[in-house]
Amino acid sequence: MARNCPKPAGEVNLGVVSLAAAPGWSFFPMEDRVVGRPASGVGGIQVVRVPIERAPWPASHELCMAAAAQAAGMEVQGPGADRAKAHNEYCMAGGESFQVGEDFGRIWYRHCPDGMIAAWFAVKAARAGEKSVRDSISECDGMVATVRVVGPVV
């Protein structure tokens, strides 16, 4: 899923999930989610666990994206741009980018036997083309590919 993204630093346990954090990112674990901010301060990522019943295995990319968009609270229409999908015998992952109102967002999912997560990066649409935002999204691609559910599967 990740293309030309910086090598992530060591794995960080954030309570809800663990991931290989990209350098310069700050994370704020909350009760039901993790919020991350890039060093640039522009945009941010949220990562949540998704009840596996929303996309029972074996699930399609479309079903997982719908569950991820619902978790993000984004009403998206049709397939998004820059669609990415990866699948092996154990896990599937994907992401798509959307313009939602005045915001630009990229939504990801990772669906594995250890559980399902949804993640999304959001920024004002007017800033979506900035190099720092493109770099942050690329870093998020890499981090989401490493996300693992922590604790009991929901």
Phi and psi in degrees as GROMACS dihedral restraints (atoms count N, CA, C in turn):
[ dihedral_restraints ]
;  ai    aj    ak    al  type     phi  dphi    fc
    3     4     5     6     1   -80.0    20    10
    4     5     6     7     1   139.3    20    10
    6     7     8     9     1  -126.9    20    10
    7     8     9    10     1   125.5    20    10
    9    10    11    12     1    51.0    20    10
   10    11    12    13     1    39.2    20    10
   12    13    14    15     1   -95.1    20    10
   13    14    15    16     1   151.7    20    10
   15    16    17    18     1   -61.5    20    10
   16    17    18    19     1   151.0    20    10
   18    19    20    21     1   -66.4    20    10
   19    20    21    22     1   125.0    20    10
   21    22    23    24     1   -66.8    20    10
   22    23    24    25     1   153.6    20    10
   24    25    26    27     1   -76.5    20    10
   25    26    27    28     1  -164.5    20    10
   27    28    29    30     1   -64.7    20    10
   28    29    30    31     1   164.1    20    10
   30    31    32    33     1   -70.3    20    10
   31    32    33    34     1   139.6    20    10
   33    34    35    36     1  -121.4    20    10
   34    35    36    37     1   125.5    20    10
   36    37    38    39     1   -87.8    20    10
   37    38    39    40     1   118.7    20    10
   39    40    41    42     1  -110.7    20    10
   40    41    42    43     1    19.8    20    10
   42    43    44    45     1    85.6    20    10
   43    44    45    46     1   -67.1    20    10
   45    46    47    48     1   -74.7    20    10
   46    47    48    49     1   -39.4    20    10
   48    49    50    51     1  -145.6    20    10
   49    50    51    52     1   168.0    20    10
   51    52    53    54     1  -122.9    20    10
   52    53    54    55     1   153.9    20    10
   54    55    56    57     1  -158.1    20    10
   55    56    57    58     1   163.1    20    10
   57    58    59    60     1   -88.6    20    10
   58    59    60    61     1   105.2    20    10
   60    61    62    63     1   -76.6    20    10
   61    62    63    64     1   136.0    20    10
   63    64    65    66     1   -73.6    20    10
   64    65    66    67     1   147.6    20    10
   66    67    68    69     1   -57.3    20    10
   67    68    69    70     1   140.3    20    10
   69    70    71    72     1    89.5    20    10
   70    71    72    73     1    -8.0    20    10
   72    73    74    75     1   -86.0    20    10
   73    74    75    76     1   143.0    20    10
   75    76    77    78     1  -112.0    20    10
   76    77    78    79     1   138.0    20    10
   78    79    80    81     1  -121.5    20    10
   79    80    81    82     1   143.7    20    10
   81    82    83    84     1  -128.1    20    10
   82    83    84    85     1    94.2    20    10
   84    85    86    87     1   -68.8    20    10
   85    86    87    88     1   134.8    20    10
   87    88    89    90     1  -121.9    20    10
   88    89    90    91     1  -179.8    20    10
   90    91    92    93     1   -59.3    20    10
   91    92    93    94     1   -44.4    20    10
   93    94    95    96     1  -116.7    20    10
   94    95    96    97     1     3.5    20    10
   96    97    98    99     1  -160.0    20    10
   97    98    99   100     1   169.9    20    10
   99   100   101   102     1  -123.0    20    10
  100   101   102   103     1   133.0    20    10
  102   103   104   105     1  -112.0    20    10
  103   104   105   106     1   132.9    20    10
  105   106   107   108     1  -123.3    20    10
  106   107   108   109     1   143.8    20    10
  108   109   110   111     1  -126.9    20    10
  109   110   111   112     1   134.7    20    10
  111   112   113   114     1   -74.8    20    10
  112   113   114   115     1   162.8    20    10
  114   115   116   117     1   -58.2    20    10
  115   116   117   118     1   -30.5    20    10
  117   118   119   120     1   -66.9    20    10
  118   119   120   121     1   -22.0    20    10
  120   121   122   123     1    78.6    20    10
  121   122   123   124     1     3.1    20    10
  123   124   125   126     1  -101.4    20    10
  124   125   126   127     1   119.8    20    10
  126   127   128   129     1    79.0    20    10
  127   128   129   130     1  -177.3    20    10
  129   130   131   132     1  -174.7    20    10
  130   131   132   133     1   161.1    20    10
  132   133   134   135     1  -115.6    20    10
  133   134   135   136     1   145.7    20    10
  135   136   137   138     1  -124.2    20    10
  136   137   138   139     1   140.9    20    10
  138   139   140   141     1  -128.2    20    10
  139   140   141   142     1   128.5    20    10
  141   142   143   144     1  -132.5    20    10
  142   143   144   145     1   156.5    20    10
  144   145   146   147     1   -84.8    20    10
  145   146   147   148     1   144.4    20    10
  147   148   149   150     1  -117.3    20    10
  148   149   150   151     1   131.3    20    10
  150   151   152   153     1   -56.0    20    10
  151   152   153   154     1   128.6    20    10
  153   154   155   156     1   -59.3    20    10
  154   155   156   157     1   -24.2    20    10
  156   157   158   159     1   -64.4    20    10
  157   158   159   160     1   -21.1    20    10
  159   160   161   162     1   -71.9    20    10
  160   161   162   163     1   -19.8    20    10
  162   163   164   165     1  -151.4    20    10
  163   164   165   166     1    73.0    20    10
  165   166   167   168     1   -61.3    20    10
  166   167   168   169     1   146.0    20    10
  168   169   170   171     1   -73.4    20    10
  169   170   171   172     1   140.2    20    10
  171   172   173   174     1   -81.0    20    10
  172   173   174   175     1   130.2    20    10
  174   175   176   177     1  -107.5    20    10
  175   176   177   178     1   155.7    20    10
  177   178   179   180     1   -89.5    20    10
  178   179   180   181     1   162.7    20    10
  180   181   182   183     1   -56.4    20    10
  181   182   183   184     1   -44.1    20    10
  183   184   185   186     1   -63.0    20    10
  184   185   186   187     1   -41.4    20    10
  186   187   188   189     1   -66.2    20    10
  187   188   189   190     1   -43.1    20    10
  189   190   191   192     1   -65.7    20    10
  190   191   192   193     1   -40.6    20    10
  192   193   194   195     1   -64.5    20    10
  193   194   195   196     1   -40.0    20    10
  195   196   197   198     1   -62.6    20    10
  196   197   198   199     1   -42.8    20    10
  198   199   200   201     1   -65.2    20    10
  199   200   201   202     1   -39.6    20    10
  201   202   203   204     1   -67.6    20    10
  202   203   204   205     1   -43.3    20    10
  204   205   206   207     1   -63.1    20    10
  205   206   207   208     1   -38.8    20    10
  207   208   209   210     1   -63.6    20    10
  208   209   210   211     1   -44.1    20    10
  210   211   212   213     1   -61.6    20    10
  211   212   213   214     1   -34.3    20    10
  213   214   215   216     1   -78.5    20    10
  214   215   216   217     1   -12.8    20    10
  216   217   218   219     1    72.7    20    10
  217   218   219   220     1    23.5    20    10
  219   220   221   222     1  -104.1    20    10
  220   221   222   223     1   127.4    20    10
  222   223   224   225     1   -91.5    20    10
  223   224   225   226     1   102.1    20    10
  225   226   227   228     1  -108.6    20    10
  226   227   228   229     1   150.4    20    10
  228   229   230   231     1  -114.7    20    10
  229   230   231   232     1   127.4    20    10
  231   232   233   234     1    63.9    20    10
  232   233   234   235     1  -175.8    20    10
  234   235   236   237     1   -70.3    20    10
  235   236   237   238     1   151.0    20    10
  237   238   239   240     1   -90.2    20    10
  238   239   240   241     1  -175.8    20    10
  240   241   242   243     1   -91.3    20    10
  241   242   243   244     1   163.7    20    10
  243   244   245   246     1    52.2    20    10
  244   245   246   247     1    48.6    20    10
  246   247   248   249     1   -68.2    20    10
  247   248   249   250     1   132.9    20    10
  249   250   251   252     1  -131.1    20    10
  250   251   252   253     1   137.5    20    10
  252   253   254   255     1  -140.3    20    10
  253   254   255   256     1   142.1    20    10
  255   256   257   258     1  -143.0    20    10
  256   257   258   259     1   143.5    20    10
  258   259   260   261     1  -151.8    20    10
  259   260   261   262     1   138.4    20    10
  261   262   263   264     1  -137.9    20    10
  262   263   264   265     1  -171.4    20    10
  264   265   266   267     1   -67.7    20    10
  265   266   267   268     1   -18.3    20    10
  267   268   269   270     1  -106.9    20    10
  268   269   270   271     1   -35.6    20    10
  270   271   272   273     1  -137.3    20    10
  271   272   273   274     1   157.2    20    10
  273   274   275   276     1  -134.9    20    10
  274   275   276   277     1   148.9    20    10
  276   277   278   279     1  -146.9    20    10
  277   278   279   280     1   155.7    20    10
  279   280   281   282     1  -167.4    20    10
  280   281   282   283     1   170.0    20    10
  282   283   284   285     1  -159.7    20    10
  283   284   285   286     1   154.4    20    10
  285   286   287   288     1  -149.7    20    10
  286   287   288   289     1   153.2    20    10
  288   289   290   291     1  -107.4    20    10
  289   290   291   292     1   144.4    20    10
  291   292   293   294     1  -141.4    20    10
  292   293   294   295     1   149.4    20    10
  294   295   296   297     1   -99.2    20    10
  295   296   297   298     1   122.0    20    10
  297   298   299   300     1  -124.5    20    10
  298   299   300   301     1   103.3    20    10
  300   301   302   303     1    62.7    20    10
  301   302   303   304     1  -126.1    20    10
  303   304   305   306     1   -93.2    20    10
  304   305   306   307     1     9.7    20    10
  306   307   308   309     1  -113.4    20    10
  307   308   309   310     1   155.2    20    10
  309   310   311   312     1  -110.7    20    10
  310   311   312   313     1   136.0    20    10
  312   313   314   315     1  -140.3    20    10
  313   314   315   316     1   148.1    20    10
  315   316   317   318     1  -119.3    20    10
  316   317   318   319     1   131.3    20    10
  318   319   320   321     1  -116.1    20    10
  319   320   321   322     1   136.9    20    10
  321   322   323   324     1  -127.0    20    10
  322   323   324   325     1   159.9    20    10
  324   325   326   327     1  -139.0    20    10
  325   326   327   328     1   156.5    20    10
  327   328   329   330     1  -140.5    20    10
  328   329   330   331     1   119.0    20    10
  330   331   332   333     1  -120.7    20    10
  331   332   333   334     1   112.3    20    10
  333   334   335   336     1  -139.1    20    10
  334   335   336   337     1   170.5    20    10
  336   337   338   339     1   -58.3    20    10
  337   338   339   340     1   -26.6    20    10
  339   340   341   342     1   -79.4    20    10
  340   341   342   343     1    -2.2    20    10
  342   343   344   345     1   132.2    20    10
  343   344   345   346     1  -177.9    20    10
  345   346   347   348     1  -122.7    20    10
  346   347   348   349     1   140.6    20    10
  348   349   350   351     1  -125.3    20    10
  349   350   351   352     1   154.4    20    10
  351   352   353   354     1  -123.6    20    10
  352   353   354   355     1   145.4    20    10
  354   355   356   357     1  -141.6    20    10
  355   356   357   358     1   151.6    20    10
  357   358   359   360     1  -150.6    20    10
  358   359   360   361     1   144.1    20    10
  360   361   362   363     1  -112.3    20    10
  361   362   363   364     1   132.4    20    10
  363   364   365   366     1  -132.6    20    10
  364   365   366   367     1   144.5    20    10
  366   367   368   369     1  -156.3    20    10
  367   368   369   370     1   156.6    20    10
  369   370   371   372     1   -60.2    20    10
  370   371   372   373     1   136.0    20    10
  372   373   374   375     1   -55.7    20    10
  373   374   375   376     1   -33.9    20    10
  375   376   377   378     1   -63.2    20    10
  376   377   378   379     1   -19.8    20    10
  378   379   380   381     1  -103.0    20    10
  379   380   381   382     1    -2.7    20    10
  381   382   383   384     1   -59.4    20    10
  382   383   384   385     1   -29.1    20    10
  384   385   386   387     1   -85.9    20    10
  385   386   387   388     1    -4.7    20    10
  387   388   389   390     1   -67.5    20    10
  388   389   390   391     1   145.0    20    10
  390   391   392   393     1   -57.9    20    10
  391   392   393   394     1   -41.4    20    10
  393   394   395   396     1   -62.8    20    10
  394   395   396   397     1   -35.2    20    10
  396   397   398   399     1   -71.9    20    10
  397   398   399   400     1   -45.1    20    10
  399   400   401   402     1   -59.7    20    10
  400   401   402   403     1   -41.6    20    10
  402   403   404   405     1   -63.6    20    10
  403   404   405   406     1   -42.5    20    10
  405   406   407   408     1   -62.8    20    10
  406   407   408   409     1   -41.4    20    10
  408   409   410   411     1   -65.1    20    10
  409   410   411   412     1   -40.2    20    10
  411   412   413   414     1   -62.6    20    10
  412   413   414   415     1   -41.6    20    10
  414   415   416   417     1   -63.5    20    10
  415   416   417   418     1   -39.6    20    10
  417   418   419   420     1   -63.2    20    10
  418   419   420   421     1   -40.8    20    10
  420   421   422   423     1   -52.3    20    10
  421   422   423   424     1   -47.2    20    10
  423   424   425   426     1   -67.3    20    10
  424   425   426   427     1   -41.6    20    10
  426   427   428   429     1   -67.7    20    10
  427   428   429   430     1   -43.4    20    10
  429   430   431   432     1   -61.7    20    10
  430   431   432   433     1   -34.1    20    10
  432   433   434   435     1   -64.2    20    10
  433   434   435   436     1   -17.6    20    10
  435   436   437   438     1  -105.2    20    10
  436   437   438   439     1    -1.7    20    10
  438   439   440   441     1   -62.5    20    10
  439   440   441   442     1   137.0    20    10
  441   442   443   444     1  -130.7    20    10
  442   443   444   445     1   140.6    20    10
  444   445   446   447     1   -72.5    20    10
  445   446   447   448     1   136.5    20    10
  447   448   449   450     1  -104.3    20    10
  448   449   450   451     1   136.4    20    10
  450   451   452   453     1    82.5    20    10
  451   452   453   454     1  -165.6    20    10
  453   454   455   456     1   -61.8    20    10
  454   455   456   457     1   144.4    20    10
  456   457   458   459     1   -72.4    20    10
  457   458   459   460     1   133.4    20    10
